[in-house]
């Protein structure tokens, strides 16, 4: 033991990698017995400076690391490390003015207060319902994520213990803190990670969240027991007061709180704003401090009482109101001191002091990977896909504030010294930092979604079950979409599953969420009950009621109403991922404009157009955009003639390409509905138009082989599309030739203007027009129509039909297939040229099994 003098500090070196710091505090007294200088005047400015600096660095790291999918927790840890002895803390001015020893007391006090309220929010956000309904996979993952990492943490502790010098003795309880630190899966951070990756409502996300609930609950119970035993110096009876408090809280306080909350809600049920006010929120926040005080008396940290109190508050409007009011303050103001304390205790420069570098690497690698490996092995044993198993293992390795709390508690009982504490902090950074990039690569990469981009109606059987994702922005969109689903031919043998999604802009929350509705209650994706009135969603109840009424009137339709709360910029990702996870075939969207009383259009919301455009570019299935002008299903009686059923007349206008084949596929399905009359009109370019188009393509040649390949690639793609069009039309005609409700017509036309003229003069009295968007299609028949295109999401023909001055009545459904066909590779094109598959005489190649009939030739 030795004494060192560093300025105003007297540093006493001791054993076991610890030292004591003593300093003299100057106080000014007046001539009276009272102290003139307030002691807080020295500590408070230091604390305010520390808080400002850690918040500044946190925000900076968030801006820098968000593009590489790093959660906020990583930025907060890095901010504390930068201000600590690993980086800026080695500068004398920083250590003496920002991180002086005398500021540690207030910093830790505020950090403990922040941890207390944060754990209350964790308990408030956590719901134990999924634990009771946990599946085999989630339960197995949770158990493996508890047992194996705990054994790994304890094993690492004793491995380090054996490698240390004999005079460095540590308590055996330190191994328990190592075990708990590796066991923890941060439920709040995992939920935000899944939300940012748009995976929260997938099967993977729900399994991860359910497992995290059980893992966090088990880790919390273990931490309570260990802290009580350590504070009681190993005497087990010291745990009894804590256990008694938990029993009284759950079986006496919780029923009373539920009764009080329910009574307040019933008393203010008529209120449209909120059934709870500021007074109830203040009472609950006071209860947090009171429960924390009781657990401190019992010998454990106040955070345990706060967490228990949060679990007792019922989820719903009250919980949401509390979260909205204090979450940002707790996370943004009260919690940063915890990360600064962690950074001050971390020193990466001295990680290998008194330890070999091999031991350091082994501990960090094992600590970072033991939970991933255990989860991966269990998932593979259950025959889960390797991709999902790896992603689930990485997700279960998500750490958060609770892991930091465990490390600091272990540091307080000397289970960690500065070196091993730094090892674990680095391991936690590695664990959490890899979650976003790995899961993003396995479940968000183009390679993963590529094979799903072919889900569409064209390749589905007409009689197969149809899975539809119907998106509505407001109640104005409901009637048109429901009437469209009415004529989509739902039968008991071949039903339709409708996921009715109410798209709501994200406001007042940190992360997006998905809310499921049923007749008894409204829940989010992990089972937390939510009151729709609390979010001002009276309109949501109206939408849900409309779709439930639709289901009651047609038992061949299964409807699952839900609400997607997300920002407009990323709303398409929520819709696309949900469609991908549920195997949806077609997404139905309302047109972003609404008809006004004067026959024109009104821009309802340009942000709705943004969602539509993003879905058209990224959706994993087909898209249908409905321009509703009062579409009416055919089963309604016509006037007072109840013995007659109204006919619904549908016109399908076919040009060319995958979008038009998709439109024909949907029209084909509708034709099976009783009372629906379908007329398919195919527009074929006249001979002069074909010759002109081919000669124009031939004039674009050159001597360069690459240019020739591009020209022949375009010709190859066009020939392939023509073959697909003709094959699908032939199949349609053959299978419907005896159906009296279906008519097929071919029209030879020379231009887009002629198409418009024919529609206006001959086909202007239909209830519904179905066309393809024709995205990326180049046809001589549409030349001239693109000069005045203002709504590219409808396509050229769709926009013409949707114009208010073109058709005063008749709704329009514009279809786009999931994704364009890939371009022909150059080597395939070169091979095709050598085989003479492309003709250079200006005549189109022969199309097998096709016999184009004259105009107006019916069968």
Residue pairs with C-beta under 8 A, 6 or more apart in sequence:
1 12
1 13
1 14
1 15
2 12
2 13
3 10
3 11
3 12
3 13
4 10
4 11
4 12
4 13
5 11
7 96
8 23
8 24
9 21
9 22
9 23
9 101
10 21
10 22
10 23
11 19
11 20
11 21
11 22
12 19
12 20
12 21
12 22
13 19
14 20
15 167
15 168
16 167
16 168
16 169
16 170
16 414
16 417
17 168
17 354
17 417
17 418
17 419
18 414
18 417
21 101
23 101
23 102
25 42
25 102
27 35
27 37
27 39
28 35
28 36
28 37
29 35
29 36
30 36
42 102
43 102
43 103
43 105
43 106
44 106
46 98
46 100
46 102
46 103
46 106
47 103
47 106
47 107
47 110
47 337
49 97
49 98
50 83
50 98
50 99
50 103
50 107
50 337
50 340
51 333
51 336
51 337
53 83
53 98
54 79
54 80
54 83
54 336
54 337
54 339
54 340
55 79
55 332
55 333
55 336
57 78
57 79
57 82
57 83
58 72
58 75
58 76
58 79
58 336
58 339
59 75
60 79
61 74
61 75
61 76
61 78
61 79
62 72
62 75
65 74
65 75
65 78
68 436
68 437
69 196
69 197
69 436
69 437
69 440
70 433
70 436
71 189
71 192
71 193
71 196
71 398
71 432
71 435
71 436
72 192
73 186
73 189
73 399
73 400
73 401
73 432
74 429
74 432
74 433
76 335
76 336
76 339
77 339
77 342
77 343
77 404
77 425
77 428
77 429
78 429
79 336
79 339
79 340
79 343
80 339
80 340
80 341
80 342
80 343
80 344
80 346
81 87
81 342
81 343
81 346
81 348
81 425
82 88
82 343
83 89
83 94
83 98
83 99
83 340
83 343
83 344
84 99
84 340
84 343
84 344
84 345
84 346
84 347
85 95
85 344
85 346
85 347
85 349
86 343
86 346
86 347
86 348
86 349
86 422
88 94
89 95
89 99
89 343
89 344
90 349
99 344
104 341
104 344
107 337
107 340
107 341
108 337
108 341
110 334
110 337
111 335
111 337
111 338
111 340
111 341
112 301
112 302
112 303
113 334
114 330
114 333
114 334
114 335
114 336
114 337
114 338
115 301
115 303
115 335
115 338
115 401
115 405
116 288
116 289
116 292
116 301
116 302
116 303
116 306
117 288
117 306
117 326
117 330
117 334
118 303
118 330
118 331
118 334
118 335
118 401
119 303
119 304
119 306
119 307
119 310
119 402
119 405
120 288
120 306
120 307
120 309
120 310
121 188
121 310
121 323
121 326
121 327
121 330
121 331
122 187
122 188
122 216
122 307
122 310
122 402
123 306
123 307
123 308
123 309
123 310
123 311
123 312
123 313
124 310
124 311
124 313
124 315
124 319
124 322
124 323
125 187
125 188
125 191
125 310
125 319
125 323
125 528
126 187
126 213
126 216
126 217
126 310
126 311
127 213
127 315
127 526
127 527
127 528
127 529
128 213
128 217
128 311
129 527
129 528
130 138
130 209
130 210
130 213
130 526
130 527
131 210
131 213
131 214
131 217
133 527
134 142
134 210
134 211
134 214
135 207
135 210
136 382
137 207
137 379
137 382
137 384
138 207
138 210
138 211
138 214
139 211
139 214
140 378
140 382
141 207
141 211
141 375
141 378
141 379
141 392
141 396
142 210
142 211
142 212
142 214
142 215
142 218
144 374
144 375
144 377
144 378
145 183
145 185
145 211
145 215
145 371
145 374
145 375
145 396
146 183
146 214
146 215
146 218
146 219
147 374
148 370
148 371
148 373
148 374
149 179
149 182
149 183
149 370
149 371
149 374
150 179
150 180
150 182
150 183
151 179
152 179
152 182
152 366
152 367
152 370
153 175
153 178
153 179
153 180
153 181
153 182
153 183
153 367
153 370
154 175
154 176
154 178
154 179
156 178
156 363
156 366
156 367
157 174
157 175
157 178
157 179
157 415
158 175
159 359
159 362
159 363
160 355
160 359
160 363
160 420
161 170
161 175
163 355
163 356
163 359
164 354
164 355
165 354
168 417
170 414
170 415
170 417
171 230
171 413
171 414
171 415
173 226
173 229
173 230
173 234
173 413
173 415
174 410
174 413
174 414
174 415
174 416
175 415
176 222
176 226
176 415
177 226
177 406
177 407
177 409
177 410
177 413
177 415
177 416
178 410
178 415
178 416
178 424
179 222
180 219
180 222
180 223
180 226
180 406
181 403
181 406
181 407
181 410
181 424
181 428
182 367
182 370
182 371
183 215
183 218
183 219
183 222
183 371
184 215
184 216
184 219
184 399
184 400
184 402
184 403
184 406
185 211
185 212
185 215
185 216
185 219
185 371
185 396
185 397
185 398
185 399
186 212
186 216
186 398
186 399
186 400
186 401
186 402
186 403
187 209
187 212
187 213
187 216
187 400
188 400
188 401
189 398
189 399
189 400
189 401
189 432
190 208
190 209
190 212
190 395
190 396
190 398
190 400
191 200
191 209
191 511
191 526
192 510
192 511
193 395
193 398
193 435
193 436
193 439
194 200
194 205
194 208
194 209
194 395
195 511
195 512
195 513
196 436
196 511
197 436
197 439
197 440
197 443
197 444
198 444
198 512
198 570
198 573
198 574
198 576
198 577
199 205
199 439
199 443
199 577
200 206
200 209
200 512
200 513
200 514
200 525
200 526
201 514
201 525
201 574
201 577
201 578
201 581
202 577
202 578
202 580
202 581
203 581
204 388
204 391
204 392
204 395
204 443
205 525
206 525
206 526
207 392
208 392
208 395
208 396
209 525
209 526
210 526
211 396
212 396
212 398
213 526
215 396
216 402
219 402
219 406
220 304
220 307
220 402
223 304
223 406
223 409
224 242
224 246
224 300
224 304
225 239
227 299
227 300
227 301
227 304
227 409
228 238
228 239
228 242
228 298
228 299
228 300
229 235
229 236
229 238
229 239
230 413
231 238
231 299
231 300
232 238
232 239
232 299
238 299
241 297
241 298
241 299
242 295
242 298
242 299
242 300
242 304
244 298
245 294
245 295
245 298
245 305
245 308
246 308
249 291
249 308
249 309
249 312
250 308
250 312
253 312
254 312
257 312
257 313
257 314
258 314
261 313
261 314
261 318
264 275
264 276
264 280
265 275
265 276
265 317
265 318
268 274
268 275
268 276
269 275
272 533
272 538
274 317
274 321
274 534
275 317
275 533
275 534
276 317
276 318
276 321
280 318
281 321
281 322
281 325
284 313
284 318
284 322
285 322
285 326
287 309
288 306
288 309
288 310
291 302
291 305
291 306
291 308
291 309
292 302
292 303
292 305
292 306
293 302
293 305
294 305
295 301
295 302
295 303
295 304
295 305
295 308
296 302
296 305
301 409
303 405
313 319
313 322
314 529
315 528
315 529
315 530
316 529
316 530
316 531
316 534
317 530
317 531
317 533
317 534
319 528
320 530
320 531
320 534
320 535
321 534
323 509
324 508
324 509
327 510
328 510
335 401
338 401
338 404
338 405
338 408
339 404
341 408
342 404
342 407
342 408
342 425
345 408
345 411
345 418
345 421
346 418
346 421
346 422
346 425
347 418
347 422
348 422
348 426
350 418
350 419
350 422
351 360
351 419
351 422
351 423
351 426
352 360
352 419
353 419
354 419
355 419
360 423
363 420
363 423
363 427
364 423
364 426
364 427
364 430
367 423
367 424
367 427
368 397
368 427
368 430
368 431
371 393
371 396
371 397
371 431
372 390
372 393
372 394
372 396
372 397
373 393
374 393
375 389
375 392
375 393
375 396
376 389
376 390
376 392
376 393
379 388
379 389
379 392
379 393
380 386
380 389
384 392
387 442
387 443
387 448
390 438
390 442
391 438
391 439
391 442
391 443
394 434
394 435
394 438
394 439
395 435
395 439
397 431
397 432
397 434
397 435
398 431
398 432
398 435
399 428
399 431
399 432
400 432
403 428
404 428
407 416
407 421
407 424
407 425
407 428
410 416
411 421
416 424
442 448
449 580
449 620
452 580
452 620
452 621
453 620
453 818
453 819
454 818
454 819
455 583
455 584
455 585
455 620
455 621
455 622
455 818
456 585
456 586
456 621
456 622
456 662
456 665
456 817
456 818
457 466
457 585
457 586
457 622
457 662
457 665
457 666
457 669
458 658
458 661
458 662
458 665
458 728
458 817
460 466
460 585
460 665
462 665
462 668
462 669
462 672
463 493
463 494
464 494
465 494
465 495
465 496
465 497
466 488
466 490
466 494
466 495
466 496
466 497
466 585
466 586
466 669
467 496
467 497
467 499
467 582
467 583
467 584
467 585
467 586
468 485
468 488
468 496
468 497
468 498
468 499
468 584
468 585
468 586
468 587
468 588
469 498
469 499
469 501
469 575
469 578
469 579
469 582
469 584
469 586
469 587
469 588
470 481
470 485
470 498
470 499
470 500
470 501
470 587
470 588
471 501
471 503
471 575
471 587
471 588
471 589
471 590
472 478
472 481
472 500
472 501
472 502
472 503
472 543
472 590
473 502
473 503
473 590
473 604
473 605
473 608
474 539
474 604
475 539
475 542
475 543
475 546
476 590
476 594
476 604
477 590
477 628
478 542
478 543
478 546
478 547
479 546
479 628
480 590
480 626
480 628
480 630
480 631
480 811
481 588
481 590
481 626
481 628
482 546
482 547
482 550
483 631
483 632
483 633
484 588
484 626
484 631
484 768
484 811
484 813
485 496
485 498
485 550
485 557
485 588
486 550
486 554
486 633
486 635
486 673
487 633
487 634
487 648
487 650
487 670
487 673
487 676
487 768
488 496
488 666
488 669
488 670
488 673
489 669
489 670
489 671
489 672
489 673
490 496
490 554
490 556
490 557
491 556
491 672
492 555
492 556
494 556
495 556
495 557
495 558
496 556
496 557
496 558
497 557
497 558
497 560
498 547
498 550
498 557
498 558
498 559
498 560
499 560
499 562
499 578
499 582
499 584
500 543
500 544
500 547
500 559
500 560
500 561
500 562
501 562
501 563
501 564
501 575
501 578
502 537
502 539
502 540
502 543
502 544
502 561
502 562
502 563
502 564
503 564
503 566
503 571
503 575
503 611
504 535
504 537
504 540
504 563
504 564
504 565
504 566
505 565
505 566
505 567
505 568
505 607
506 512
506 565
506 566
506 567
509 565
512 564
512 565
512 566
512 567
512 570
512 574
513 524
513 525
513 565
514 524
514 525
514 562
514 563
514 564
514 565
514 574
514 578
515 522
515 523
515 524
515 525
515 530
515 532
515 562
515 563
515 564
515 565
516 522
516 523
516 524
516 525
516 560
516 561
516 562
517 532
517 540
517 544
517 561
517 562
517 563
519 548
521 529
522 529
522 530
522 531
522 532
523 529
523 530
524 530
532 538
532 540
532 541
532 563
535 565
537 563
540 563
543 561
544 561
547 559
547 561
548 559
548 561
550 557
550 559
551 557
551 558
551 559
564 571
564 574
564 575
564 578
566 573
566 574
568 607
568 608
568 610
568 611
569 610
571 611
571 614
572 611
572 614
572 615
572 618
572 619
573 618
575 587
575 611
575 615
575 619
576 615
576 618
576 619
576 620
578 584
579 587
579 619
579 620
579 621
580 620
580 621
584 621
585 621
585 622
586 621
586 622
586 623
586 624
586 666
586 815
587 615
587 619
587 621
587 622
587 623
587 624
588 624
588 626
589 611
589 612
589 615
589 623
589 624
589 625
589 626
590 608
590 625
590 626
590 628
591 625
591 626
591 627
591 628
591 794
591 802
592 603
592 604
592 605
592 606
592 608
592 609
592 612
593 601
593 602
593 603
593 604
593 627
594 601
594 602
594 604
595 601
595 602
595 628
595 629
595 804
596 602
599 804
599 805
599 808
600 804
601 804
609 793
612 625
612 793
613 793
615 623
616 623
616 773
616 775
616 793
616 816
619 818
620 818
621 818
622 662
622 815
622 816
622 817
622 818
623 815
623 816
624 666
624 813
624 814
624 815
624 816
625 773
625 793
625 794
625 798
625 813
625 814
625 816
626 811
626 812
626 813
627 794
627 798
627 801
627 802
627 811
627 812
627 813
627 814
628 811
629 807
629 809
629 810
629 811
629 812
630 809
630 811
631 767
631 768
631 811
632 646
632 648
632 767
633 648
633 675
634 645
634 646
634 647
634 648
634 673
634 674
634 675
634 676
635 645
635 646
635 674
635 675
636 645
636 646
637 644
637 645
637 646
638 644
638 645
638 646
645 674
645 675
646 675
647 675
647 676
647 677
648 673
648 675
648 676
648 677
648 767
648 768
649 677
649 679
649 765
649 766
649 767
649 768
650 667
650 670
650 671
650 676
650 677
650 678
650 679
650 766
650 767
650 768
650 769
650 770
651 678
651 679
651 680
651 681
651 763
651 766
651 768
651 769
651 770
652 663
652 664
652 667
652 678
652 679
652 680
652 681
652 769
652 770
652 771
653 681
653 683
653 759
653 763
653 769
653 770
653 771
653 797
653 801
654 660
654 663
654 664
654 680
654 681
654 682
654 683
654 725
654 729
654 772
655 682
655 683
655 771
655 772
655 774
655 777
655 779
655 781
655 782
655 797
656 721
656 722
656 725
656 774
656 777
656 779
657 721
657 725
657 772
657 774
657 776
657 777
657 779
658 721
658 724
658 772
658 817
658 820
658 821
659 772
659 773
659 774
659 775
659 777
659 795
659 815
659 816
659 817
660 725
660 771
660 772
660 774
660 815
661 724
661 725
661 728
661 772
661 817
662 772
662 815
662 816
662 817
663 770
663 771
663 772
663 813
663 814
663 815
664 680
664 728
664 729
664 732
664 770
666 770
666 813
666 815
667 678
667 680
667 770
668 678
668 732
668 736
670 676
670 678
670 770
671 678
671 736
671 739
671 741
671 742
676 741
677 741
677 742
677 743
678 741
678 742
678 743
679 742
679 743
679 744
679 745
679 763
679 766
680 732
680 742
680 743
680 744
680 745
681 745
681 746
681 747
681 763
682 729
682 744
682 745
682 746
682 747
683 746
683 747
683 748
683 749
683 755
683 758
683 781
684 746
684 747
684 748
684 749
684 852
685 693
685 748
685 749
685 750
685 779
685 780
685 781
686 748
686 749
686 750
688 750
689 749
689 750
689 751
689 780
689 781
690 780
690 844
691 842
692 780
693 780
694 842
694 843
694 844
695 842
697 711
697 714
697 715
698 840
698 842
700 707
700 711
701 707
701 708
701 711
702 708
709 826
709 829
709 830
712 829
712 830
712 832
712 833
712 838
713 823
713 824
713 826
713 829
715 838
716 824
716 828
716 829
716 832
716 837
716 838
717 821
717 823
717 824
718 778
719 837
719 838
719 845
720 821
720 824
721 821
722 844
722 847
723 847
723 848
726 847
726 849
726 850
727 849
729 850
730 849
730 850
732 744
733 744
733 859
736 742
736 744
737 859
743 858
744 858
744 859
745 855
745 856
745 857
745 858
746 852
746 853
746 854
746 855
746 857
747 758
747 855
747 856
748 855
749 755
749 758
749 781
751 780
751 781
751 783
751 784
752 781
752 782
752 783
752 784
752 785
752 796
753 784
755 781
755 797
756 785
756 800
756 806
759 800
759 801
760 806
764 807
764 810
765 810
766 810
767 810
767 811
768 810
768 811
768 812
768 813
769 801
769 807
769 810
769 811
769 812
769 813
770 812
770 813
770 815
771 795
771 797
771 798
771 801
771 812
771 813
771 814
771 815
772 795
772 797
772 814
772 815
772 816
772 817
773 793
773 794
773 795
773 798
773 814
773 815
773 816
774 782
774 795
774 796
774 797
775 795
775 816
775 820
776 820
782 796
782 797
785 796
785 797
785 800
786 796
789 796
789 799
790 799
791 798
791 799
791 802
792 799
793 814
794 802
794 812
794 814
795 814
798 812
798 814
800 806
801 807
801 810
801 812
802 812
802 814
824 832
832 838
837 845
838 845
839 845
